[in-house]
């Protein structure tokens, strides 16, 4: 099983071919292909190729399944004994991608 560690949206993900992951929103429409060039490591069975900081020539291609927003969270602020209360909602946008191939 071939794995890779990629960086996108300031986060690191361990992915394998066929995996479906949720990443920070990308400016790519659904159905299009996206290429991740920041590959920190490629693991293929017993061989491990670790980059300094990235693996030269390695890339991961993925297909964008959909763009959407996650569930709403409530942000509640309060200062006791002062009468200050604020409620705010937030929905984080995401991109759902399916990993196609790992090169490198």
FENFENDA-V991397 format. One record per backbone hydrogen bond with DSSP energy under -1.0 kcal/mol. CO is the residue of the C=O (numbers start at 0). NH is the residue of the N-H. If there is no record, write none. Layout:
co-><CO;CO>
nh-><NH;NH>
This chain:
co-><0;2;3;4;4;5;7;10;12;14;15;18;20;22;25;28;31;33;35;36;37;38;39;40;41;42;43;46;48;53;54;58;59;60;60;61;62;63;65;67;72;74;76;78;83;85;87;89;91;93;94;95;95;96;97;98;100;102>
nh-><44;42;14;39;40;12;10;7;5;3;18;98;96;94;27;31;63;61;59;38;6;54;50;4;48;2;46;43;41;51;57;102;35;99;100;33;97;30;95;93;89;87;85;81;78;76;74;72;69;67;22;64;65;20;62;17;60;58>
